[in-house]
Amino acid sequence: MSVQLITPEMRANFRHLYADVFWFGVLAGSTMAFLGVFAARQGASSFQVSLLSAGPGFVNLLFSMPAGRWLEGRPLIGTSFWSSVWHRLGYLVLIPLPWLLSTSEQVWSISIIILLISVPGTLLAIAFNAMFAEVVAPEWRAQVVGKRNALLSISMTATSLLSGQVLDQFDFPGNYQLVFAAGALGAIMSCYHLGRIRTVSESPVRVWGLLLDFARPGMYRIVDAFRVPLGLRFLARSGGRSLLRLELLRSAYGPFMLAFLLFYIAQYTSIPLYPIFFVRDLNLSDGQISVGSALFYGAMFLVSMGFSRVTRLGHRKVLVIGALLYGSYPLLNYFTTGPVLYWIASLTGGSVWALTNAGLINRLMERVPEDDRPAHMALHNLVLNIGILAGSLLGPLIAHWLSVRDALLVNAVMRLFAGVLLAIFG
């Protein structure tokens, strides 16, 4: 398709999609990146931090398929906008918490807020990805997604670094309130641009291909759990058929999903431990943590952009290599005693995660029949959220039995074992 065939309304939609993801990066690089660290500095336990990922996983587990059913036949643009408004109101509420509540009350309030906004967040995640496929023609999706990923990388990395400087220069807790305010501004502006998207005169042809857009609106984001919104739009395309078909587990897809489940459990086991480890074990400043986050995000996106060079190995080999190396992030952090090795771990972890994530996505799409993707992707979504919930709760238990540092070593072994299973069943 030539450039001249882009209509003015399509061009306007592209601009708003670019602005949306830029401001989403501001939210992700500020509030989302430092909320767990804030909770840790307020005395949160690893269990309380785990609720920041377990809560959304639980909500998504309960509501994703009903939300997908509810969305069928409804206006996707309007639903995306209003669900984003209700979801992101929660980030405004975070700003005055230090003025209104005691330290212990703040920790529990944050978990409750994240849990509540995950309900419209689940709807937003599904509606946005279905809407994106509707307003961006297939010929332009790769270009639009590529620019969105680049803008997200720049915005999130820069915001993370700036947030770290703000947190180091100002007194606690006012420094975090400034960072939360920046995140709230990003949330508001992202909502604004979502609201400016309009239906195109000729709806793009629906295709069953994959959108590799790294922005996953509606989902709480933590380092080492950054993923694309894989297949969420398929939940709104059941065509009246049952989405959840457990008989698929009796096919070759069953062992494949078991390997994915154990991988997701291993992935999320260490997620609630990192803020506690960085703050209390390593005694890192917020600025040092922000450099690590920026290195992780930057490495992830740079490797992702060059991923086509390694596709000649085949998606299965890429998946196996990435999965076997995936335990390097918790393993390097286990040996970390200061910021330098933490930064090396972040650089390595972002690079490995980009490889692993791409391998997971592409191998999954190879194994999913093109004519039955909604049901297969619904089962994957179920496995993903069970893994998030189980892993998020398992991590604090291991840390309670051993220590946070030793739990990272256990998690490295878990990830290696999950990688072996993916090598066998993937």
SVG drawing of the C-alpha trace seen along z (x, -y; Angstrom):
<svg xmlns="http://www.w3.org/2000/svg" viewBox="-23 -18 53 54">
<polyline fill="none" stroke="black" stroke-width="0.4" points="0.0,0.0 1.3,-3.5 1.5,-6.4 -1.1,-8.3 -3.8,-5.7 -3.7,-6.8 -6.8,-8.8 -6.8,-11.9 -8.8,-10.1 -6.3,-7.2 -3.4,-9.6 -5.2,-11.4 -5.7,-8.0 -2.1,-7.1 -1.0,-10.4 -3.3,-9.8 -2.1,-6.2 1.5,-7.5 0.7,-10.2 -1.3,-7.6 1.7,-5.3 4.1,-8.1 2.1,-9.3 1.5,-5.7 5.3,-5.4 5.3,-8.3 2.8,-6.5 4.8,-3.2 8.2,-4.8 7.0,-6.7 4.1,-5.4 4.1,-1.8 7.9,-1.5 8.2,-2.8 5.0,-1.8 6.4,1.4 9.6,-0.4 7.4,-3.0 5.5,-0.2 8.8,1.4 10.0,-1.9 6.8,-2.2 7.5,1.2 5.4,3.5 6.1,7.2 6.8,9.3 3.3,10.6 1.8,7.1 4.0,6.3 2.9,9.5 -0.7,8.3 0.3,5.7 0.8,8.4 -1.5,11.2 -4.5,8.8 -4.6,7.9 -3.9,11.6 -6.8,12.7 -9.1,10.1 -8.1,10.9 -8.6,14.6 -12.2,13.9 -13.2,11.2 -11.3,11.5 -13.5,14.0 -16.8,12.4 -15.4,9.1 -14.5,10.5 -18.1,11.8 -19.6,8.5 -17.5,6.6 -18.8,8.5 -20.9,6.2 -20.2,3.1 -18.3,0.0 -14.7,0.7 -13.4,-2.9 -15.9,-4.3 -15.4,-1.3 -11.6,-1.7 -11.9,-5.4 -14.3,-5.0 -12.6,-1.9 -9.2,-3.8 -10.8,-6.7 -12.1,-4.5 -8.9,-2.5 -6.6,-5.5 -8.6,-7.4 -6.8,-5.1 -3.5,-6.7 -4.8,-10.1 -5.9,-8.7 -2.3,-7.6 -1.1,-11.2 -2.7,-12.3 -2.3,-9.0 0.7,-10.1 -1.4,-13.1 -4.5,-11.1 -3.4,-7.7 -0.8,-6.2 2.1,-4.2 0.5,-0.8 -2.8,-2.1 -1.1,-3.4 0.4,0.1 -2.9,1.8 -4.7,-1.0 -2.3,-0.7 -3.1,3.0 -6.8,2.3 -6.6,-0.5 -4.6,1.7 -7.1,4.5 -10.1,2.2 -8.7,0.5 -7.8,3.9 -11.5,4.5 -11.8,1.7 -8.2,2.4 -9.1,5.9 -11.8,4.5 -9.4,1.8 -6.7,4.4 -9.1,6.4 -11.0,3.5 -7.9,1.5 -6.2,4.4 -9.4,5.3 -9.9,1.6 -6.3,1.3 -6.9,4.1 -10.1,2.4 -8.8,-1.1 -5.3,-0.2 -5.4,1.5 -3.3,4.7 -0.9,3.1 0.0,0.4 0.1,2.4 3.8,3.3 4.7,-0.3 2.4,-1.7 3.4,0.9 7.1,0.3 6.8,-3.4 4.6,-2.8 7.3,-0.5 10.1,-2.9 8.1,-5.8 7.3,-3.7 10.9,-2.8 12.1,-6.4 9.3,-7.7 9.5,-5.0 13.3,-5.0 13.6,-8.8 10.8,-9.0 12.3,-6.3 15.7,-8.1 14.0,-11.5 11.8,-9.9 15.0,-8.5 16.5,-12.0 13.4,-13.5 13.2,-10.8 16.9,-11.4 16.6,-15.2 13.4,-15.7 12.4,-14.5 10.2,-11.5 7.2,-11.1 6.8,-14.3 9.3,-13.0 7.0,-10.0 4.0,-12.3 5.7,-14.2 6.4,-11.0 2.8,-9.8 1.7,-13.2 3.8,-12.7 2.2,-9.3 -1.2,-10.7 -0.5,-13.4 0.6,-10.6 -2.6,-8.7 -4.8,-11.7 -3.1,-12.5 -3.2,-8.9 -6.9,-8.8 -7.3,-12.1 -5.7,-10.7 -7.6,-7.4 -10.8,-9.6 -9.7,-11.3 -9.5,-8.1 -12.3,-7.9 -13.9,-5.0 -12.4,-4.9 -14.8,-5.1 -13.9,-1.6 -13.2,0.8 -9.9,2.8 -10.2,6.4 -10.1,8.6 -7.0,10.8 -5.9,13.4 -2.3,12.2 -0.4,11.2 0.1,7.6 3.5,7.2 2.6,4.0 4.5,3.8 2.0,1.4 -0.4,3.4 -2.9,0.8 -4.8,1.8 -2.2,4.1 0.1,3.3 3.7,3.5 6.8,4.6 10.4,5.1 11.0,8.7 7.3,9.1 7.0,6.9 5.1,8.5 3.0,7.8 -0.8,8.0 -0.7,11.4 -4.0,12.4 -6.3,10.4 -8.4,9.2 -9.3,12.8 -11.3,12.9 -13.8,10.5 -14.2,12.7 -15.7,15.9 -18.4,15.8 -20.9,17.2 -18.9,20.3 -17.5,21.2 -14.1,19.7 -13.0,22.0 -12.7,25.5 -10.8,27.7 -10.8,30.6 -7.9,28.8 -5.8,30.0 -6.1,33.6 -4.4,32.7 -0.8,31.9 -1.6,28.4 -2.1,29.6 1.6,30.4 2.6,27.3 0.3,25.2 1.6,27.1 5.1,25.9 3.9,22.4 2.1,22.5 5.2,23.6 7.2,20.9 4.8,18.2 4.8,19.4 8.6,19.3 8.6,15.9 6.3,14.3 7.7,16.0 10.5,13.4 8.5,10.4 7.3,9.3 10.7,9.9 12.7,7.4 11.4,4.2 12.1,5.6 15.5,6.9 16.6,3.6 15.5,1.5 16.3,3.6 19.1,6.0 21.0,3.8 20.1,0.5 19.9,-1.1 18.8,-4.6 15.8,-5.4 18.2,-6.9 20.2,-3.7 17.0,-1.6 15.9,-3.9 19.1,-3.4 18.6,0.4 15.0,0.0 16.2,-2.1 18.9,0.4 16.4,3.2 13.8,1.4 16.5,0.1 18.1,3.5 14.7,5.2 13.6,2.8 17.0,2.8 17.2,6.6 13.5,6.7 14.1,4.4 17.0,6.6 15.1,9.8 14.6,10.5 18.3,11.3 17.9,14.4 14.6,15.7 16.6,17.8 17.3,20.1 13.5,20.9 11.1,19.8 11.4,23.0 15.2,22.7 14.9,19.0 12.3,19.9 14.5,22.7 17.7,20.5 15.8,17.6 14.0,19.8 17.2,21.6 18.9,18.2 15.9,16.6 17.1,17.5 20.1,15.2 18.3,12.1 17.5,13.5 20.8,15.4 22.9,12.3 20.8,10.4 21.4,13.2 25.2,12.5 24.7,8.7 26.0,6.6 25.9,3.1 24.6,1.1 27.1,2.1 26.3,5.8 22.6,4.9 23.0,2.7 24.7,5.6 21.9,7.9 19.3,5.4 21.1,5.1 21.4,8.9 17.9,9.5 16.3,7.0 18.2,8.6 17.3,12.2 13.7,11.3 13.3,9.7 14.6,13.0 12.4,15.2 9.3,13.1 9.6,13.1 10.3,16.8 7.2,17.5 5.0,15.4 6.1,16.7 6.2,20.3 2.8,20.0 1.4,18.7 3.0,21.5 1.3,24.0 -2.2,22.4 -4.4,23.4 -5.2,20.4 -8.9,21.4 -9.4,21.8 -7.3,19.1 -10.0,17.6 -10.4,20.8 -6.6,21.6 -5.7,18.0 -8.4,18.0 -6.8,21.1 -3.4,19.4 -4.9,16.4 -6.2,18.7 -2.8,20.3 -1.1,17.0 -3.2,15.6 -3.1,18.7 0.7,18.5 0.7,14.8 -1.5,15.5 0.3,18.7 3.8,17.3 3.1,14.0 1.9,15.8 4.6,18.5 7.5,16.0 6.7,14.5 6.3,18.0 9.8,19.1 11.2,15.8 9.5,16.5 11.0,20.0 14.5,18.9 15.3,15.3 14.6,12.9 18.1,13.4 18.0,17.2 14.5,17.1 16.1,15.5 18.5,18.4 15.6,20.8 13.7,18.9 16.7,19.1 16.6,22.9 12.8,22.8 13.3,20.8 16.0,23.2 13.6,26.1 10.8,24.3 13.2,23.7 13.9,27.4 10.2,28.2 9.7,25.7 12.6,27.4 10.9,30.7 7.2,29.7 7.7,26.5"/>
</svg>
